[in-house]
Amino acid sequence: MKRVLSIYLLFISTQLLAQVQTERIYDDGYGEFISGVYTLKSTDSSYFSTDLKVIEPETILNQTDRTDYLVVGEQPIVLFKNSNPKGKEDIAGVLMKSSLTKTITQHHKRVLRDFSKKWSITHEVWSEVVINGQTYYTDIKLHDFLGYNFNFTAQKQTLTFVAKDSGYDGNYDIGYPENWHFIVLDEKMEIVFDSGELLDYQCNCEFGIEQLSESNNGDLIHEISNNLVEAYLHGSSYNMETKQLEDASVRFTWNGRIMEFVKNSK
């Protein structure tokens, strides 16, 4: 009887542990360090080949608390069939352009520390995501902060700031958003522009920024506290500036099709 009860309790404990591990959770502690450095598999060139299936990105925003953004930089992102790929047979395809995703679960597997350096932490975290109805796995850190929106009323478009929760110190999530860039959406909430490059921008405020609101104060269209964002309408084009609390900003113009950045001199 005791043996049967023990097996039953072990089964229940295993199921509960599995549920905990597959929930979308945020690290609030370092846990146990493993010596070493984690190398991302989704951008590992050994998994990439030109004959891989090209996965089409999802470009229409239906935002929920599970909506994230998977950013493709200069290197394509390989997506997998599971969160423990052993070889090329586990590859689902390659994502060539940035995509909206619906995140189902996140698997926080390991925290690694390079003890040869003063403080160097890497994480192995796999996200199970849905893109255009298909499920994939990636160990790329998602842009899980879709920030405030700015309405380009002249073009009937919306500017959305996208970033990562950077975490504190060695923690994986919850902190000051970083790695910002822009996406622009049309009336149907379809992405018509992605700034591509990371912006030289820091908001210096925890958990993001409040949403912008309309203003009719002369030519100034939008402004939020601490003078972080300003936008001016000139004809059918916007001149916009995102200001840091330090003496720097991101400046650009937008005419409905083309975004031109003005580089800052530091």
Backbone as JSON, one array per atom type, in Angstrom:
{
  "sequence": "MKRVLSIYLLFISTQLLAQVQTERIYDDGYGEFISGVYTLKSTDSSYFSTDLKVIEPETILNQTDRTDYLVVGEQPIVLFKNSNPKGKEDIAGVLMKSSLTKTITQHHKRVLRDFSKKWSITHEVWSEVVINGQTYYTDIKLHDFLGYNFNFTAQKQTLTFVAKDSGYDGNYDIGYPENWHFIVLDEKMEIVFDSGELLDYQCNCEFGIEQLSESNNGDLIHEISNNLVEAYLHGSSYNMETKQLEDASVRFTWNGRIMEFVKNSK",
  "N": [[0.82, -1.21, 0.0], [1.9, 1.23, 0.88], [3.9, 1.49, -1.0], [2.42, 1.76, -3.37], [1.11, 4.17, -2.79], [3.32, 5.87, -2.63], [4.28, 5.78, -5.25], [2.1, 6.92, -6.54], [2.1, 9.52, -5.38], [4.56, 10.38, -6.32], [4.04, 10.44, -9.05], [2.06, 12.48, -9.17], [3.59, 14.63, -8.2], [5.48, 14.84, -10.22], [3.85, 15.55, -12.38], [2.93, 18.07, -11.53], [5.34, 19.47, -11.38], [6.05, 19.45, -14.05], [4.03, 21.07, -15.07], [4.65, 23.51, -13.84], [7.13, 24.04, -14.99], [6.48, 24.5, -17.6], [4.91, 26.73, -17.73], [4.42, 30.2, -18.57], [6.81, 31.89, -17.2], [8.72, 34.08, -15.04], [12.07, 34.66, -14.24], [12.97, 35.12, -10.91], [15.16, 34.87, -9.43], [18.55, 33.64, -9.16], [18.93, 30.9, -9.06], [20.56, 27.74, -9.41], [23.86, 27.92, -10.43], [25.42, 26.82, -13.43], [28.58, 25.97, -14.56], [29.95, 27.62, -17.32], [29.14, 28.73, -20.72], [26.24, 29.56, -22.44], [25.35, 28.84, -25.77], [23.39, 30.11, -28.31], [21.1, 28.17, -30.14], [19.33, 28.74, -32.18], [20.52, 30.68, -33.73], [22.79, 29.47, -34.49], [25.14, 28.79, -36.86], [25.67, 26.25, -37.79], [23.29, 24.91, -37.92], [21.98, 26.05, -39.98], [21.01, 26.03, -43.39], [20.76, 26.51, -46.94], [18.71, 25.08, -48.05], [16.63, 24.85, -46.3], [13.21, 24.92, -45.17], [11.42, 27.88, -45.71], [9.96, 29.87, -43.33], [7.05, 31.7, -43.23], [6.58, 34.98, -41.98], [4.4, 36.18, -39.32], [2.32, 38.92, -39.68], [0.2, 40.49, -38.91], [-1.16, 42.23, -36.26], [-2.7, 40.97, -33.49], [-3.18, 41.76, -30.6], [-2.52, 40.29, -27.47], [-1.97, 39.3, -24.02], [-0.11, 37.44, -24.51], [1.19, 38.03, -26.81], [4.1, 38.42, -28.62], [7.24, 39.49, -30.1], [9.36, 38.33, -32.53], [12.47, 38.99, -33.4], [14.3, 39.25, -36.33], [17.58, 39.65, -37.13], [20.59, 40.47, -38.76], [21.22, 37.87, -39.23], [19.53, 34.91, -40.22], [16.86, 33.21, -38.4], [16.74, 30.06, -37.06], [14.13, 27.82, -36.57], [12.75, 25.32, -34.41], [11.46, 21.92, -33.99], [11.09, 21.02, -31.44], [12.08, 21.57, -27.98], [14.51, 20.56, -27.42], [16.62, 20.12, -29.39], [18.49, 17.79, -31.3], [19.72, 17.46, -33.72], [19.73, 18.09, -37.29], [17.38, 16.92, -38.05], [15.51, 17.82, -36.3], [14.86, 20.36, -37.03], [12.53, 22.83, -37.93], [12.33, 24.84, -39.79], [13.32, 27.98, -41.34], [13.33, 31.36, -40.32], [13.19, 34.28, -42.03], [12.45, 36.9, -41.86], [11.37, 39.33, -39.42], [8.84, 38.49, -36.99], [5.53, 38.55, -35.63], [4.43, 36.77, -32.74], [2.61, 34.23, -30.95], [3.06, 33.41, -27.74], [3.22, 30.34, -26.21], [4.35, 28.72, -24.12], [7.17, 29.0, -21.88], [10.31, 27.58, -21.35], [12.43, 27.5, -18.81], [15.52, 26.5, -18.59], [18.38, 26.35, -17.85], [20.84, 28.18, -15.94], [23.78, 29.67, -16.68], [27.11, 30.35, -15.69], [30.03, 32.14, -16.42], [32.83, 31.58, -14.89], [35.35, 32.54, -15.25], [35.25, 35.17, -15.64], [34.38, 38.36, -14.14], [31.6, 38.78, -13.79], [29.43, 37.08, -15.56], [26.68, 36.0, -17.11], [24.65, 33.6, -18.7], [21.61, 32.38, -20.16], [19.65, 29.45, -20.69], [16.82, 29.36, -22.26], [13.85, 28.29, -23.6], [11.34, 29.11, -25.92], [8.03, 28.3, -26.7], [6.31, 28.93, -29.51], [3.66, 30.27, -31.55], [3.25, 30.76, -34.94], [1.44, 32.04, -37.49], [-0.44, 29.99, -37.03], [1.09, 27.69, -36.75], [3.21, 25.7, -34.66], [6.32, 26.37, -33.11], [9.74, 26.19, -31.86], [12.12, 28.16, -30.14], [15.27, 29.46, -28.96], [15.86, 32.08, -28.85], [15.76, 35.23, -27.26], [12.7, 36.71, -26.82], [11.16, 39.74, -28.0], [9.32, 40.93, -25.74], [7.99, 43.1, -24.85], [5.67, 45.17, -25.89], [5.47, 48.34, -26.43], [4.39, 51.74, -25.82], [1.94, 53.31, -27.97], [1.87, 55.37, -30.89], [-0.11, 57.5, -32.75], [-0.05, 57.99, -36.14], [-1.79, 60.16, -37.43], [-2.13, 61.49, -39.86], [-1.4, 59.64, -41.78], [-2.97, 57.5, -41.14], [-1.89, 55.45, -39.57], [-0.01, 53.49, -37.15], [2.52, 53.83, -34.77], [4.53, 51.63, -32.99], [6.43, 50.89, -30.16], [8.84, 48.42, -29.58], [10.36, 46.09, -27.39], [12.74, 44.33, -25.25], [12.23, 42.8, -22.07], [14.66, 43.37, -19.81], [15.66, 42.44, -17.38], [17.06, 42.1, -14.06], [20.42, 42.33, -13.24], [21.57, 39.16, -13.13], [19.16, 37.97, -13.66], [16.55, 36.72, -15.8], [14.19, 37.97, -16.81], [11.9, 40.76, -16.34], [12.41, 43.95, -15.75], [14.3, 46.78, -16.77], [13.28, 47.83, -19.89], [15.01, 46.99, -22.92], [16.96, 47.02, -26.01], [15.42, 48.35, -28.05], [13.19, 48.89, -30.81], [11.28, 50.09, -33.66], [7.98, 49.38, -34.92], [5.67, 49.89, -37.59], [2.23, 50.08, -38.14], [-0.61, 49.52, -40.28], [-4.07, 50.53, -40.95], [-5.35, 48.08, -40.79], [-3.93, 46.83, -38.88], [-1.63, 45.64, -39.78], [1.81, 45.0, -40.19], [3.74, 47.41, -41.69], [6.18, 48.48, -41.72], [9.4, 47.94, -40.35], [11.82, 48.98, -38.18], [14.19, 47.63, -38.02], [17.05, 48.03, -37.24], [18.58, 48.2, -33.97], [17.61, 50.67, -31.67], [19.27, 53.59, -30.55], [18.54, 54.09, -27.73], [17.24, 54.63, -24.5], [14.85, 54.16, -22.03], [14.97, 54.46, -19.33], [13.15, 53.92, -17.3], [11.31, 51.84, -15.19], [9.62, 48.86, -16.2], [8.53, 49.95, -18.51], [6.78, 52.5, -20.45], [4.27, 54.99, -20.08], [1.24, 55.13, -22.05], [1.01, 57.18, -24.95], [-0.88, 60.2, -25.45], [-3.34, 62.11, -27.25], [-2.75, 65.53, -28.18], [-3.49, 68.98, -28.49], [-1.82, 71.13, -28.51], [-0.78, 73.56, -30.16], [1.66, 73.07, -32.67], [2.76, 70.88, -31.56], [2.28, 67.53, -31.35], [2.29, 65.17, -29.75], [3.23, 64.43, -26.4], [4.93, 63.22, -23.54], [5.42, 62.62, -19.99], [8.44, 63.84, -18.43], [9.42, 64.71, -20.8], [10.01, 62.78, -22.75], [9.23, 61.98, -25.3], [8.65, 63.55, -28.38], [6.71, 64.86, -31.08], [6.33, 66.29, -34.26], [4.24, 67.59, -36.76], [4.75, 68.1, -40.12], [3.44, 69.23, -42.89], [2.63, 66.36, -44.58], [4.34, 64.74, -43.29], [6.05, 63.38, -40.42], [8.16, 64.64, -37.9], [10.03, 63.2, -35.46], [11.12, 62.68, -32.11], [12.8, 60.79, -29.72], [13.59, 61.08, -26.44], [16.24, 60.58, -24.16], [16.9, 60.44, -20.62], [19.46, 61.06, -20.23], [21.71, 63.05, -22.18], [20.79, 62.42, -25.01], [19.18, 61.11, -27.98], [16.76, 59.57, -30.18], [16.16, 60.45, -33.42], [13.93, 60.93, -36.12], [12.32, 60.97, -39.37], [9.1, 60.46, -40.79], [7.16, 59.52, -43.49], [5.02, 57.99, -44.11], [5.78, 55.89, -45.65], [8.58, 55.69, -45.74], [11.17, 55.67, -43.37], [13.45, 57.83, -42.06], [16.42, 58.05, -40.35], [18.01, 60.28, -38.13], [21.22, 60.52, -37.26], [22.71, 60.6, -34.05], [25.17, 62.63, -32.56], [27.64, 61.92, -30.24]],
  "CA": [[0.0, 0.0, 0.0], [2.8, 2.38, 0.97], [4.6, 1.58, -2.28], [1.46, 2.3, -4.34], [0.92, 5.58, -2.43], [4.55, 6.58, -2.97], [4.3, 5.9, -6.7], [1.06, 7.88, -6.88], [2.57, 10.86, -5.01], [5.64, 10.72, -7.24], [3.4, 10.79, -10.32], [1.43, 13.79, -8.99], [4.66, 15.63, -8.09], [6.07, 14.97, -11.55], [2.93, 16.31, -13.22], [2.93, 19.45, -11.06], [6.61, 20.04, -11.77], [5.98, 19.67, -15.5], [3.19, 22.24, -15.29], [5.4, 24.69, -13.42], [8.22, 24.28, -15.92], [6.0, 24.9, -18.92], [4.18, 27.98, -17.67], [5.19, 31.38, -18.93], [7.26, 32.41, -15.91], [9.84, 35.02, -15.05], [13.07, 34.37, -13.22], [13.14, 36.11, -9.85], [16.36, 34.48, -8.67], [19.55, 33.04, -10.03], [18.92, 29.45, -9.04], [21.87, 27.11, -9.3], [24.69, 28.19, -11.6], [26.23, 25.8, -14.08], [29.76, 26.6, -15.12], [30.0, 27.6, -18.77], [28.47, 29.78, -21.49], [25.25, 28.97, -23.34], [25.36, 29.32, -27.14], [22.06, 29.99, -28.91], [21.0, 27.23, -31.26], [18.54, 29.32, -33.27], [21.4, 31.46, -34.6], [24.0, 28.68, -34.71], [25.26, 28.61, -38.31], [25.74, 24.83, -38.15], [21.93, 24.43, -38.16], [21.4, 26.74, -41.12], [21.39, 25.68, -44.76], [19.9, 27.21, -47.9], [17.57, 24.24, -48.48], [15.62, 24.79, -45.24], [11.9, 25.51, -45.44], [11.3, 29.26, -45.25], [8.73, 30.09, -42.56], [6.53, 33.05, -43.48], [6.3, 35.68, -40.71], [3.05, 36.69, -39.05], [2.49, 40.36, -39.77], [-0.99, 41.2, -38.44], [-1.15, 42.28, -34.8], [-3.9, 40.73, -32.66], [-2.41, 41.78, -29.36], [-2.98, 39.76, -26.19], [-0.84, 39.28, -23.08], [0.85, 36.44, -24.99], [1.74, 38.47, -28.09], [5.48, 38.85, -28.57], [7.82, 39.8, -31.4], [10.61, 37.62, -32.75], [13.21, 39.89, -34.28], [15.36, 38.68, -37.16], [18.58, 40.65, -37.44], [21.35, 40.18, -39.97], [21.29, 36.43, -39.4], [18.23, 34.24, -40.13], [16.62, 32.47, -37.16], [16.29, 28.68, -37.27], [13.1, 27.39, -35.63], [12.84, 23.88, -34.2], [10.23, 21.16, -33.72], [11.02, 20.77, -30.01], [12.98, 22.42, -27.2], [15.73, 19.82, -27.13], [17.06, 19.62, -30.69], [19.74, 17.02, -31.33], [20.33, 17.57, -35.03], [18.96, 18.75, -38.34], [16.05, 16.32, -38.15], [14.63, 18.56, -35.39], [14.67, 21.71, -37.56], [11.23, 23.05, -38.57], [12.52, 25.76, -40.91], [14.1, 29.19, -41.04], [12.6, 32.62, -40.37], [14.06, 35.26, -42.68], [11.99, 38.24, -41.5], [10.8, 39.42, -38.08], [7.46, 38.0, -36.96], [4.73, 38.5, -34.42], [4.21, 35.41, -32.27], [1.82, 33.97, -29.75], [3.9, 32.56, -26.91], [2.44, 29.37, -25.46], [5.08, 28.44, -22.88], [8.62, 29.22, -21.85], [11.01, 26.57, -20.56], [13.67, 28.02, -18.25], [16.25, 25.26, -18.36], [19.65, 26.44, -17.13], [21.54, 29.45, -15.81], [25.2, 29.36, -16.75], [28.0, 31.45, -15.32], [31.43, 32.03, -16.82], [33.56, 31.93, -13.67], [36.63, 33.16, -15.6], [35.0, 36.62, -15.69], [33.86, 38.89, -12.88], [30.16, 38.48, -13.72], [28.96, 36.79, -16.9], [25.58, 35.04, -16.98], [23.82, 33.3, -19.87], [20.45, 31.55, -19.82], [19.02, 28.61, -21.71], [15.37, 29.48, -22.14], [13.19, 27.97, -24.86], [9.96, 29.58, -26.05], [7.14, 27.62, -27.64], [5.57, 30.03, -30.12], [2.79, 29.97, -32.69], [3.35, 31.72, -36.03], [0.47, 31.67, -38.53], [-1.12, 28.75, -36.69], [2.02, 26.57, -36.59], [4.0, 25.77, -33.43], [7.77, 26.25, -33.27], [10.53, 26.42, -30.65], [13.33, 28.96, -30.34], [15.93, 29.91, -27.73], [16.09, 33.52, -28.95], [14.95, 35.99, -26.31], [11.66, 37.44, -27.54], [10.8, 41.11, -27.64], [8.03, 40.68, -25.08], [7.41, 44.37, -24.4], [5.13, 46.02, -26.94], [5.31, 49.55, -25.61], [3.3, 52.67, -26.11], [1.59, 53.53, -29.37], [1.74, 56.74, -31.36], [-0.95, 57.5, -33.94], [0.25, 58.87, -37.26], [-3.14, 60.42, -37.93], [-2.09, 61.92, -41.27], [-1.29, 58.45, -42.65], [-3.82, 56.45, -40.58], [-0.95, 54.39, -39.18], [0.34, 53.48, -35.73], [3.9, 53.49, -34.42], [4.6, 50.87, -31.74], [7.77, 50.6, -29.67], [9.0, 47.02, -29.22], [11.6, 45.93, -26.64], [12.87, 43.16, -24.38], [12.44, 43.0, -20.63], [16.09, 43.04, -19.7], [15.97, 41.74, -16.13], [18.04, 42.67, -13.14], [21.67, 41.61, -13.0], [21.59, 37.89, -13.84], [17.81, 37.46, -13.89], [16.2, 36.67, -17.22], [13.11, 38.88, -17.17], [11.39, 41.8, -15.45], [13.4, 44.99, -15.49], [14.26, 47.95, -17.63], [13.27, 47.37, -21.28], [16.17, 47.32, -23.73], [16.91, 46.56, -27.4], [14.23, 48.95, -28.63], [13.05, 49.34, -32.19], [9.92, 50.48, -34.03], [7.21, 48.84, -36.04], [4.56, 50.75, -37.99], [1.1, 49.26, -38.58], [-1.65, 50.26, -40.99], [-5.41, 50.48, -40.34], [-5.7, 46.68, -40.55], [-2.97, 46.37, -37.88], [-0.59, 44.87, -40.44], [3.1, 45.67, -40.15], [4.18, 47.94, -42.99], [7.57, 48.91, -41.59], [10.16, 47.53, -39.16], [13.05, 49.79, -38.21], [15.31, 46.72, -38.26], [18.18, 48.25, -36.36], [18.3, 48.56, -32.59], [17.66, 52.11, -31.5], [20.14, 54.13, -29.51], [17.47, 54.68, -26.91], [16.95, 54.02, -23.21], [13.77, 54.93, -21.41], [15.34, 54.69, -17.93], [12.03, 53.79, -16.37], [11.02, 50.43, -15.0], [8.38, 48.29, -16.72], [8.01, 50.61, -19.7], [6.38, 53.9, -20.48], [2.83, 55.16, -20.23], [0.8, 55.32, -23.43], [0.87, 58.57, -25.37], [-2.25, 60.66, -25.67], [-3.44, 63.22, -28.19], [-2.65, 66.88, -27.63], [-3.71, 70.0, -29.51], [-1.05, 72.3, -28.11], [-0.04, 74.08, -31.31], [2.2, 72.07, -33.59], [3.21, 69.71, -30.81], [1.21, 66.54, -31.45], [2.29, 64.28, -28.6], [4.31, 64.61, -25.44], [4.67, 62.55, -22.27], [6.18, 63.12, -18.86], [9.9, 63.89, -18.54], [9.78, 65.13, -22.14], [10.67, 61.64, -23.37], [8.88, 61.83, -26.72], [8.01, 64.68, -29.04], [6.48, 64.65, -32.51], [5.82, 67.47, -34.95], [3.71, 67.29, -38.09], [5.1, 69.09, -41.14], [2.75, 68.76, -44.09], [2.17, 64.99, -44.36], [5.43, 63.98, -42.66], [6.29, 63.62, -39.0], [9.49, 64.66, -37.31], [9.82, 62.65, -34.12], [12.34, 62.54, -31.32], [12.67, 60.08, -28.44], [14.65, 61.63, -25.62], [16.68, 59.9, -22.95], [17.15, 61.35, -19.51], [20.79, 61.55, -20.52], [21.65, 63.96, -23.32], [20.81, 61.74, -26.29], [17.84, 60.82, -28.44], [16.62, 59.01, -31.52], [15.37, 61.36, -34.22], [13.63, 60.39, -37.45], [11.15, 61.49, -40.08], [8.25, 59.38, -41.33], [6.21, 60.08, -44.47], [4.01, 56.98, -44.42], [6.43, 54.76, -46.33], [10.02, 55.65, -45.5], [11.65, 56.26, -42.12], [14.83, 58.28, -42.16], [16.97, 58.33, -39.04], [19.05, 61.28, -37.99], [22.18, 59.99, -36.3], [23.11, 61.51, -32.98], [26.61, 62.7, -32.27], [27.85, 61.87, -28.79]],
  "C": [[0.86, 1.26, 0.0], [3.51, 2.6, -0.36], [3.69, 2.2, -3.35], [1.25, 3.79, -4.1], [2.13, 6.4, -2.84], [4.63, 6.82, -4.48], [3.29, 6.94, -7.15], [1.5, 9.32, -6.59], [3.69, 11.32, -5.94], [5.08, 11.16, -8.59], [2.79, 12.19, -10.26], [2.49, 14.88, -8.96], [5.29, 15.89, -9.44], [5.19, 15.81, -12.46], [2.91, 17.78, -12.84], [4.21, 20.16, -11.48], [6.62, 20.36, -13.25], [5.15, 20.9, -15.82], [3.93, 23.52, -14.95], [6.45, 25.05, -14.46], [7.73, 24.77, -17.28], [5.11, 26.13, -18.88], [5.07, 29.12, -18.15], [5.57, 32.08, -17.63], [8.41, 33.38, -16.11], [10.79, 34.67, -13.92], [13.09, 35.48, -12.18], [14.3, 35.72, -8.94], [17.31, 33.75, -9.59], [19.43, 31.54, -10.11], [20.33, 28.92, -8.9], [22.66, 27.34, -10.57], [25.35, 26.92, -12.11], [27.41, 26.51, -14.73], [29.75, 26.49, -16.64], [29.29, 28.78, -19.4], [27.48, 29.1, -22.43], [25.32, 29.64, -24.72], [24.0, 29.07, -27.77], [22.09, 29.05, -30.1], [20.27, 27.85, -32.45], [19.36, 30.2, -34.2], [22.73, 30.76, -34.83], [24.09, 28.34, -36.2], [25.32, 27.14, -38.72], [24.35, 24.23, -38.4], [21.34, 25.02, -39.44], [21.92, 26.17, -42.44], [20.36, 26.3, -45.71], [18.69, 26.38, -48.33], [16.5, 24.11, -47.4], [14.32, 25.43, -45.71], [11.86, 26.93, -44.88], [9.94, 29.45, -44.58], [8.27, 31.53, -42.76], [6.2, 33.73, -42.14], [4.84, 36.04, -40.57], [3.15, 38.2, -38.93], [1.28, 41.16, -39.31], [-1.08, 41.09, -36.92], [-2.54, 42.06, -34.23], [-3.39, 40.62, -31.23], [-3.18, 41.22, -28.17], [-1.79, 39.81, -25.25], [0.18, 38.21, -23.46], [1.5, 36.84, -26.31], [3.16, 39.0, -27.89], [5.98, 39.1, -29.99], [9.17, 39.12, -31.5], [11.39, 38.37, -33.82], [14.32, 39.14, -35.01], [16.33, 39.8, -37.52], [19.27, 40.31, -38.76], [21.38, 38.69, -40.27], [19.91, 35.81, -39.3], [18.1, 33.45, -38.83], [16.06, 31.08, -37.52], [15.28, 28.34, -36.18], [13.05, 25.87, -35.59], [11.48, 23.25, -33.91], [10.04, 20.87, -32.24], [12.07, 21.63, -29.31], [14.26, 21.7, -26.8], [16.3, 19.22, -28.43], [18.41, 18.92, -30.62], [20.47, 17.19, -32.67], [19.37, 18.18, -36.03], [17.57, 18.15, -38.52], [15.03, 17.03, -37.26], [14.35, 19.98, -35.87], [13.32, 21.8, -38.28], [11.38, 23.93, -39.82], [13.29, 26.98, -40.47], [13.22, 30.42, -41.24], [13.54, 33.69, -40.9], [13.69, 36.7, -42.32], [11.36, 38.2, -40.11], [9.32, 39.07, -38.1], [6.81, 38.23, -35.61], [4.54, 37.04, -34.03], [3.18, 35.4, -31.16], [2.64, 32.99, -28.93], [3.03, 31.64, -26.05], [3.09, 29.09, -24.11], [6.52, 28.89, -23.03], [9.24, 28.2, -20.91], [12.35, 27.16, -20.09], [14.51, 26.83, -17.81], [17.48, 25.42, -17.48], [20.11, 27.88, -17.02], [23.02, 29.14, -15.73], [26.03, 30.59, -16.39], [29.42, 31.15, -15.77], [32.28, 32.52, -15.65], [34.94, 32.53, -13.96], [36.5, 34.68, -15.67], [34.35, 37.06, -14.38], [32.37, 38.56, -12.74], [29.63, 38.3, -15.13], [27.94, 35.66, -16.85], [24.91, 34.85, -18.34], [22.72, 32.33, -19.45], [20.08, 30.66, -21.0], [17.52, 28.62, -21.44], [14.76, 29.25, -23.52], [11.75, 28.46, -24.83], [9.23, 28.73, -27.08], [6.21, 28.68, -28.22], [4.72, 29.52, -31.27], [2.93, 31.11, -33.7], [2.44, 31.23, -37.15], [-0.12, 30.28, -38.3], [-0.22, 27.54, -36.49], [2.9, 26.79, -35.35], [5.48, 25.52, -33.71], [8.44, 26.5, -31.91], [11.77, 27.22, -31.01], [13.93, 29.32, -28.98], [16.36, 31.37, -27.83], [15.21, 34.23, -27.92], [13.98, 36.89, -27.08], [11.58, 38.89, -27.09], [9.38, 41.04, -27.06], [7.42, 41.95, -24.5], [6.98, 45.15, -25.63], [4.67, 47.29, -26.27], [4.2, 50.45, -26.08], [3.12, 52.87, -27.6], [1.48, 55.01, -29.67], [0.96, 56.71, -32.66], [-0.44, 58.51, -34.96], [-1.08, 59.16, -37.95], [-3.15, 60.79, -39.41], [-2.02, 60.72, -42.22], [-2.19, 57.3, -42.22], [-2.98, 55.21, -40.24], [-0.61, 54.55, -37.7], [1.8, 53.06, -35.57], [3.88, 52.78, -33.07], [6.06, 50.61, -31.39], [7.81, 49.15, -29.19], [10.34, 46.87, -28.51], [11.6, 44.61, -25.88], [12.84, 43.62, -22.94], [13.83, 42.5, -20.33], [16.44, 42.28, -18.44], [16.99, 42.48, -15.29], [19.26, 41.77, -13.08], [21.68, 40.3, -13.8], [20.22, 37.32, -14.12], [17.42, 37.59, -15.35], [15.19, 37.73, -17.63], [12.77, 39.82, -16.03], [12.49, 42.8, -15.12], [13.21, 46.16, -16.43], [14.3, 47.5, -19.1], [14.51, 47.84, -22.05], [15.98, 46.74, -25.14], [15.65, 47.05, -28.11], [14.32, 49.04, -30.15], [11.57, 49.6, -32.47], [9.29, 49.51, -35.0], [6.08, 49.82, -36.33], [3.47, 49.86, -38.58], [0.08, 50.14, -39.3], [-2.99, 50.09, -40.29], [-5.84, 49.05, -40.02], [-4.78, 46.02, -39.53], [-1.93, 45.43, -38.5], [0.7, 45.67, -40.46], [3.49, 46.11, -41.56], [5.63, 48.41, -42.93], [8.14, 48.39, -40.29], [11.49, 48.25, -39.23], [14.3, 48.94, -38.36], [16.45, 46.88, -37.28], [17.71, 48.53, -34.93], [18.49, 50.06, -32.43], [18.59, 52.5, -30.36], [19.25, 54.88, -28.53], [17.32, 53.9, -25.62], [15.88, 54.84, -22.53], [14.06, 55.24, -19.95], [14.16, 54.68, -16.98], [11.57, 52.34, -16.35], [9.66, 50.06, -15.57], [7.74, 49.12, -17.83], [7.52, 52.03, -19.48], [4.87, 53.98, -20.67], [2.47, 55.43, -21.69], [0.63, 56.8, -23.73], [-0.6, 58.93, -25.56], [-2.23, 61.88, -26.58], [-3.32, 64.56, -27.48], [-2.83, 67.87, -28.76], [-2.95, 71.29, -29.18], [-0.19, 72.78, -29.29], [0.42, 72.98, -32.23], [2.66, 70.81, -32.88], [2.07, 68.69, -30.75], [1.14, 65.68, -30.2], [3.45, 64.63, -27.67], [3.95, 63.83, -24.18], [5.62, 63.07, -21.21], [7.68, 62.98, -19.07], [10.36, 64.23, -19.96], [10.48, 64.02, -22.92], [10.41, 61.55, -24.87], [8.21, 63.11, -27.21], [7.8, 64.34, -30.5], [5.85, 65.9, -33.1], [5.38, 67.08, -36.35], [4.06, 68.44, -39.03], [4.52, 68.6, -42.47], [2.19, 67.37, -43.83], [3.25, 64.12, -43.75], [5.59, 64.36, -41.2], [7.79, 63.71, -38.73], [9.33, 64.24, -35.87], [11.15, 62.48, -33.41], [12.03, 61.81, -30.02], [13.85, 60.48, -27.58], [14.97, 60.73, -24.43], [16.79, 60.93, -21.83], [18.58, 61.86, -19.57], [20.7, 62.32, -21.83], [21.74, 63.24, -24.65], [19.38, 61.41, -26.69], [17.9, 60.09, -29.77], [15.7, 59.96, -32.29], [15.14, 60.75, -35.61], [12.47, 61.15, -38.07], [10.41, 60.3, -40.68], [7.21, 60.0, -42.25], [5.12, 59.1, -44.87], [4.58, 55.77, -45.11], [7.88, 54.59, -45.91], [10.35, 56.34, -44.18], [13.13, 56.6, -42.29], [15.32, 58.69, -40.78], [18.01, 59.42, -39.13], [19.99, 60.81, -36.89], [22.57, 61.05, -35.28], [24.62, 61.48, -32.81], [26.79, 62.78, -30.77], [29.22, 62.43, -28.46]]
}
